[in-house]
Amino acid sequence: MAELTTKIGDLSLKNPVLTASGTFGYGVEYADFMDISQLGGIIVKGTTAEPREGNPYPRMAETPSGMLNAVGLQNKGVDYFAREIYPSIKQIDTNIIVNVSGSTIESYVACAERIADLEDIPAIELNISCPNVKQGGMAFGVTCQGAASVVRAVRKAYHKTLIVKLSPNVTDIASIAVAVEDEGADAISLINTLLGMAIDAEKRRPVLSTITGGLSGPCIKPIALRMVWQTFQAVRIPVIGLGGIACWQDAVEFMLAGATAIQTGTYNFIDPTVSLKIIEGVNDYCDRHGFASVSQLTGALDLMDSI
């Protein structure tokens, strides 16, 4: 068997497979389907300093090879998470990572500070890329200055592993990645959802209450792969790839493009055990191709025939 242990900053993962925020709940929802302790980590649903009701219904729509969502970071706030959720998940034998979002820099910092007090949460994923909120979220993540300002403030207040989740709704992903690296990010995860839209032709109305929403699923994989590859060329910190991963082959492709680890997202709704199948498939791929460690896959894309 290949060595699957993966390092993200000071964070040690038993394998490079994580589950993406918003698609895996708090982990316990999937416990009836699989042994969730086998995962490299679970990134729990988006958490904010104050409770959020989210957007009005309808806020999800199926699309060809994917889905649109406009949930809007519905959650009961970080204090509720610390009081009610954390005690039930802290003993899971894997890395529990909290996806942190906000509408202002101050609210990002407040949420990160509260999470920092939880001993068994070793990392946060700073979400500066959600397209489904009217304030904050993607507004910070689409410029170098905005992204840097949030990361700078959170880095001062949060001293564990800091992963920053980037938006694909930009013209130059690499420059934003460099900006957050310069402000102290330990790793970068990408991509979040692409801004999309669905229309009901018979009713002549948008399907989503918010008109637009975040597009995810296999349809976005080529864009995600391209952005992971571009970002890997530009930064020195680890890149965590996500966007349309549905099988172990997809995961391997992301790692060859430069990802140190990957996240499974939308496909969890189709196959709750897909992440375990990916772990097994990646291990088998390493064995068949002579890779002693999964870390050797990162950036191992052969470009000789393309030059």
Steps between C-alpha positions, in 0.01 A plus 500: 500500500610854427557748780183710503584735789473860384621826656317832474707747697521354851192290431557127448237310299485120495427530127443789253120467480279755675130574467395845385310746715128513440479149356578288805314677779691454824615149406266313732227510234707253296593267785229248403652464153872479573778507755571872488816458708667357189496842335794736498268763636149644505436867422175580674230729362557875483500667840459871576535713812124559519210271398388526137162402356639456150314585181129438429388183322540378232876499538616184324465390139634207300693586183667286233793322672464712810284711728437859602467600862415826670474383860668817624706360789203406716630404844430564867822690567836415650382503863238237418764297318736515798225416749288242315694356205863495610448263798344239270770507231825576681573133569477392135838355409575735213569869449192716555543830316251787524410707196488860625316779320381851574352821368772729638865459589405537866248216477756271335744572782238448771402161360863389458583604856211297639605193299861543616384433857380150403790268573404221261451722194850517346422723201251731335414550136448872447220540248554823304328357194131428566291650216168463681511781757427869450785619721845354558586159356600529136517881524825458693639224281490655154776758549853465633445787743173361635633147540818621667313722745291215639788253522725760665245570773414135564866394501568741786223343705526135398817299551406149390500377140331755273360382167355767270226403255514697174234603251520397133299807401815699425725572204834421669479230766879479542542861609234461770663178617834679535332785689357268768824302519685824571261574786567169674267237355631148567312351204253592228187308402335550162266525335178609662189509284467693175226758473216354291129527428201283412174608335158331491399562138131420556466744788752744351654534844837424663504162676688637803354763732829688478502479116865390496676236706812291531561234233675180610541141386686323218419779253749735669792253521696626194496855638600380846788293362628799304488727803671247726779463245541879464502549877751220556739679267468824694518410872723305735229392745283189450201513268184303581302426185125468464235550238322214329691210655286187459751211503859409576609586145380857553692520827821377335460758224476779757812378677693472175397860430649607833259419783645362822154392616148502356143551615191311389192718483184472292555132422446417869130554429510231230727249673552560873800263499682652202779640718593154629502364144733783403743416781512139383535598135781749562690240699460245221613756241817573700575129527447438128712795393783455749435798726618416850317801644191689393700820541696404189185551292484873575598689187618184322326598178715411197503800266778387267267402216305824537795734449 
